[in-house]
Amino acid sequence: MTVWSVRIKIAGPGNGEVILDNMKVSNCLKKCRKEKQATLQDVGEATLTDATTIWRYENDRRTPTLEMALRLSAYYGKPVNELFSLRKEL
Protein backbone atom coordinates (compact mmCIF):
# COMPACT_ATOMS: atom_id res chain seq x y z
CA MET A 1 0.00 0.00 0.00
CA THR A 2 1.27 3.45 -0.90
CA VAL A 3 1.49 5.91 1.97
CA TRP A 4 1.64 9.55 1.01
CA SER A 5 3.40 11.76 3.50
CA VAL A 6 2.33 15.37 3.33
CA ARG A 7 3.99 18.28 5.09
CA ILE A 8 1.89 21.44 5.02
CA LYS A 9 2.50 24.78 6.71
CA ILE A 10 -0.59 26.80 7.48
CA ALA A 11 -0.55 30.32 8.89
CA GLY A 12 -2.01 30.09 12.35
CA PRO A 13 -3.38 32.70 14.72
CA GLY A 14 -0.89 35.34 15.81
CA ASN A 15 1.37 34.72 12.80
CA GLY A 16 2.25 31.27 14.13
CA GLU A 17 2.46 28.20 11.93
CA VAL A 18 0.58 24.96 12.12
CA ILE A 19 2.52 22.06 10.58
CA LEU A 20 0.63 19.02 9.42
CA ASP A 21 3.24 16.28 9.10
CA ASN A 22 2.82 12.63 8.13
CA MET A 23 -0.75 13.06 6.97
CA LYS A 24 -2.49 10.62 4.66
CA VAL A 25 -5.32 11.35 2.24
CA SER A 26 -8.32 9.16 3.03
CA ASN A 27 -11.70 8.99 1.36
CA CYS A 28 -15.24 7.67 1.63
CA LEU A 29 -15.62 6.89 -2.09
CA LYS A 30 -16.62 3.25 -1.67
CA LYS A 31 -19.28 4.17 0.91
CA CYS A 32 -20.68 6.87 -1.41
CA ARG A 33 -20.71 4.49 -4.37
CA LYS A 34 -22.58 1.83 -2.36
CA GLU A 35 -25.11 4.42 -1.14
CA LYS A 36 -25.72 5.44 -4.76
CA GLN A 37 -25.97 1.75 -5.74
CA ALA A 38 -23.46 2.31 -8.53
CA THR A 39 -20.85 -0.08 -9.89
CA LEU A 40 -17.18 0.74 -10.37
CA GLN A 41 -17.94 0.78 -14.09
CA ASP A 42 -20.76 3.31 -13.60
CA VAL A 43 -18.50 5.70 -11.70
CA GLY A 44 -15.64 5.22 -14.15
CA GLU A 45 -17.80 6.01 -17.17
CA ALA A 46 -19.35 9.06 -15.50
CA THR A 47 -15.95 10.46 -14.54
CA LEU A 48 -14.20 9.60 -17.82
CA THR A 49 -11.90 6.93 -16.43
CA ASP A 50 -12.04 3.16 -15.91
CA ALA A 51 -13.30 0.90 -13.16
CA THR A 52 -9.78 -0.15 -12.14
CA THR A 53 -8.77 3.45 -11.43
CA ILE A 54 -11.88 3.99 -9.31
CA TRP A 55 -11.08 0.78 -7.40
CA ARG A 56 -7.56 2.09 -6.75
CA TYR A 57 -8.94 5.37 -5.38
CA GLU A 58 -11.41 3.56 -3.13
CA ASN A 59 -8.72 1.25 -1.75
CA ASP A 60 -6.06 3.93 -1.17
CA ARG A 61 -3.80 2.54 -3.89
CA ARG A 62 -3.84 5.86 -5.72
CA THR A 63 -4.75 9.47 -4.95
CA PRO A 64 -6.86 11.28 -7.55
CA THR A 65 -5.77 14.53 -9.16
CA LEU A 66 -7.65 17.69 -8.28
CA GLU A 67 -9.51 17.43 -11.59
CA MET A 68 -10.63 13.88 -10.82
CA ALA A 69 -11.60 14.85 -7.25
CA LEU A 70 -13.82 17.56 -8.74
CA ARG A 71 -15.39 15.06 -11.18
CA LEU A 72 -16.08 12.65 -8.32
CA SER A 73 -17.53 15.51 -6.29
CA ALA A 74 -19.91 16.38 -9.14
CA TYR A 75 -20.88 12.72 -9.65
CA TYR A 76 -21.68 12.12 -5.99
CA GLY A 77 -23.16 15.59 -5.42
CA LYS A 78 -20.91 16.19 -2.42
CA PRO A 79 -18.20 18.76 -1.76
CA VAL A 80 -14.62 17.54 -2.21
CA ASN A 81 -13.92 17.98 1.51
CA GLU A 82 -16.71 15.50 2.31
CA LEU A 83 -15.18 12.89 -0.02
CA PHE A 84 -11.54 13.39 0.98
CA SER A 85 -9.78 14.25 4.22
CA LEU A 86 -6.33 14.23 5.78
CA ARG A 87 -5.64 11.94 8.68
CA LYS A 88 -2.58 11.49 10.84
CA GLU A 89 -0.44 8.53 9.82
CA LEU A 90 0.48 6.44 12.88
C-alpha positions as CSV (number, residue, x, y, z in Angstrom):
1,M,0.0,0.0,0.0
2,T,1.3,3.5,-0.9
3,V,1.5,5.9,2.0
4,W,1.6,9.6,1.0
5,S,3.4,11.8,3.5
6,V,2.3,15.4,3.3
7,R,4.0,18.3,5.1
8,I,1.9,21.4,5.0
9,K,2.5,24.8,6.7
10,I,-0.6,26.8,7.5
11,A,-0.5,30.3,8.9
12,G,-2.0,30.1,12.4
13,P,-3.4,32.7,14.7
14,G,-0.9,35.3,15.8
15,N,1.4,34.7,12.8
16,G,2.3,31.3,14.1
17,E,2.5,28.2,11.9
18,V,0.6,25.0,12.1
19,I,2.5,22.1,10.6
20,L,0.6,19.0,9.4
21,D,3.2,16.3,9.1
22,N,2.8,12.6,8.1
23,M,-0.7,13.1,7.0
24,K,-2.5,10.6,4.7
25,V,-5.3,11.3,2.2
26,S,-8.3,9.2,3.0
27,N,-11.7,9.0,1.4
28,C,-15.2,7.7,1.6
29,L,-15.6,6.9,-2.1
30,K,-16.6,3.3,-1.7
31,K,-19.3,4.2,0.9
32,C,-20.7,6.9,-1.4
33,R,-20.7,4.5,-4.4
34,K,-22.6,1.8,-2.4
35,E,-25.1,4.4,-1.1
36,K,-25.7,5.4,-4.8
37,Q,-26.0,1.7,-5.7
38,A,-23.5,2.3,-8.5
39,T,-20.8,-0.1,-9.9
40,L,-17.2,0.7,-10.4
41,Q,-17.9,0.8,-14.1
42,D,-20.8,3.3,-13.6
43,V,-18.5,5.7,-11.7
44,G,-15.6,5.2,-14.1
45,E,-17.8,6.0,-17.2
46,A,-19.4,9.1,-15.5
47,T,-15.9,10.5,-14.5
48,L,-14.2,9.6,-17.8
49,T,-11.9,6.9,-16.4
50,D,-12.0,3.2,-15.9
51,A,-13.3,0.9,-13.2
52,T,-9.8,-0.2,-12.1
53,T,-8.8,3.4,-11.4
54,I,-11.9,4.0,-9.3
55,W,-11.1,0.8,-7.4
56,R,-7.6,2.1,-6.8
57,Y,-8.9,5.4,-5.4
58,E,-11.4,3.6,-3.1
59,N,-8.7,1.3,-1.7
60,D,-6.1,3.9,-1.2
61,R,-3.8,2.5,-3.9
62,R,-3.8,5.9,-5.7
63,T,-4.8,9.5,-4.9
64,P,-6.9,11.3,-7.5
65,T,-5.8,14.5,-9.2
66,L,-7.6,17.7,-8.3
67,E,-9.5,17.4,-11.6
68,M,-10.6,13.9,-10.8
69,A,-11.6,14.9,-7.3
70,L,-13.8,17.6,-8.7
71,R,-15.4,15.1,-11.2
72,L,-16.1,12.6,-8.3
73,S,-17.5,15.5,-6.3
74,A,-19.9,16.4,-9.1
75,Y,-20.9,12.7,-9.7
76,Y,-21.7,12.1,-6.0
77,G,-23.2,15.6,-5.4
78,K,-20.9,16.2,-2.4
79,P,-18.2,18.8,-1.8
80,V,-14.6,17.5,-2.2
81,N,-13.9,18.0,1.5
82,E,-16.7,15.5,2.3
83,L,-15.2,12.9,0.0
84,F,-11.5,13.4,1.0
85,S,-9.8,14.2,4.2
86,L,-6.3,14.2,5.8
87,R,-5.6,11.9,8.7
88,K,-2.6,11.5,10.8
89,E,-0.4,8.5,9.8
90,L,0.5,6.4,12.9
